[in-house]
Amino acid sequence: MEDLKLDPSDILTRLTKLNVNKSAGPDYIYPHILYETREQLAYPLKVLYETSIKAKQLPEDWRTANVVPVFKKGDKKHPLNYKPISLTSRVPVCKMLQSIVRDHIMFHFLDNQLFSTQQYGFLKGRNAVIQLR
């Protein structure tokens, strides 16, 4: 698989598509601020992403998670009736890098026809319901 090439215009497009009505993440930066400063942020984010990929390491803030107990069933006073849920970073810039890497991997698989004709899940234009007929 060829090296991942980052393009500031792709990052700018993704920043333009941010949902500005979402709340701030753990970094207290609202998506609206990222949206309004998108033209100034596109290149610095490209540099940050390239540095992270080259170092094979994400910033610490992007790797931390909050573990929250979620009630399953039964007596609410009993600790075994809760399951731990890991809430990872909701930082839009982290999610953007994830989507860039995912899109790159998907393009590689599709371009090289590495998916089976029987593969229906997670592919655009293929519906698992059709497979059941």
N, C-alpha and C positions, 0 to 999 in steps of 0.2 A: 504494500500500500504506500503510495507516494506521501511525501511530507505534507502536513496540513499547512496550507497557505491562508493566512488571514488577510482580509481586505477591509480597510476602514469603511468603505461604502456598504459592505454587508453588515457591519456592526451598526452603522448609522441606520440602515433599514430596520434592523431588529429593535433599536432604541425607539424608532418612530412608531413601532407596533406595540410598545408597552401599554399596558392598561393603567392609565393614570388615576383610576378610581380605587386602586388597591391601597392598603395601608402600608406604613413603613415597615421595613424588616427589622431584624435585630440590630442593624447598623443605624437605625433611625433616619435613613434616607428614603424619602418618598419617591415613588416612581415618577411623579409629576416633575420633580426636580431633575431627574435623569432625562426625562423627555424634553424639558425646556433647554437643557444644556447639551443636548445630544450632538450637535455639530462640534462643540468643543471637546467632548468626551470620546468621540469615535477613535481618534488616533491614540490618545493615552491608553484606552482600553485595549487596543491592538497590541501595544507594547507590553502591557501587563499580561495579556493572554499569552503572547509569544514567550515572555520570560517564564511564566508558569509552566508552559509546555516544555520548554527547553530544560528547565530545572527538574521537571517531572514532579512538581510539588505545587499544591494550591496554598494560598494564604491561609493562615491559621483560622481566621474568622469564618472562612468558607467550609472548614472541616469540622467545626463544632456543632453539636446538636443539643437540643433540650429533650430530655426523656420525661414524658408525662404519663401518669397512670390513667388508663381509660377503663371505666367500669364495663364488665362483660355481663354478668348475671349473678343472681343469688343475693346473699347478705352483703350489703355495702360496707359492713364493718370488718369483713374478712379480707385480708390482703391478697389471697390467692384468687379472688374474684375480679382482679384487675389485670390488664395486660399492658405492658410498657409500649408506648408509641414513641418513636424517635422523630422529632421535628427538626429536620435539617435546615440549613440556611435557606431563607427565602430571598436572599439578596438577588435582585434582578440581574446584576452583572455576572454572578456565579451561574445562574440558570442560563444566561445567554451563552456562556462558554460551553456549558453542557449541551445546549442545542446545536452549537456550531460543530462540536465533535461528533454528536449523534448524526447530524446531516452528512458530515464527511464520511463516516463509516457506512451509512446507508447508500450514499452515492457510489462508494467503492463496491459494495455488494451488488447493487443493481447494475452498475456499469460492467461488471465482470460476470454477470449472470450466476451469482453464487447462491441464489435462493432457488429452492426446488419449486417446480410447478405446483406442488401440493401445499406450499407455504401460503397461507392466507392471512394469518394474524399480523398486525402491525405494518401492513403494506397498503399504501394508497391504491385505490382502484380494485382491490381484491376484497371480497366480502366472504366471511366465514359461513354465512347462511347459504351461499351458493354451493359450497362444498358439501353441505348436508343433504342436498337434493339427490 
